[in-house]
């Protein structure tokens, strides 16, 4: 199974930041949901120009806590 289809597989920490699309695919939610969670403080990340990068550890935390579908 790939990481995107198996929510119990944690992401390697070597990839520190994910695009909104990558995070959405892993969490099986929409891009808009990831942006909303970022703005609400549920997902940690950084702004890069007009874009957003989500921290891998934040995605892993959500997967472990069961916060994503």
Secondary structure, 3 states (H helix, E strand, C coil): CCCCCCCCCCCCCCCCEEEHHHHHHHHCCCHHHHHHHHHHCCCCEEEECCEEEEEHHHHHHHHHHCCCC
